[in-house]
Amino acid sequence: YLFLLNFVIFIVGFLSLEIFKGESQYSLKAYFIYWFYSLLLMLTFGAIGLFLSLLIKRGRPTTNLSIGIIVGGYFIDVLSRVTPSVDKIGYLSPFKFVDPGVLRPDYALAGWRVMYFLGISTILFALSFFLYKKKDILV
């Protein structure tokens, strides 16, 4: 579902850019890179959600916790970007690692950012797999 949702976001975003571009031009490469960052961000939050859902005891909803983590991470990122004195706290949020500078001419995919997202996601998915195998699932 995550990849399907991201594909739909890509198509709708591209069509929106085409419909509303008017006389201005945009960089398809920059759009694709930013979309890829959003895919990695969604994958990371999906891994966090899966991991936390396996830590929660049976029958407890995790929706509020998941939304709180995403909104809290976004708030931490915004706070770190607006207030230079607390810039370091932004590294607690995955949003910090998405490069928002799509208007820069040298905008490109940074390998270390991709490795951060893939590394965190892989570790959390692996931990989730081991936790899932240990759970006693009742049908």
Disulfide bonds with the S-S distance in Angstrom:
none
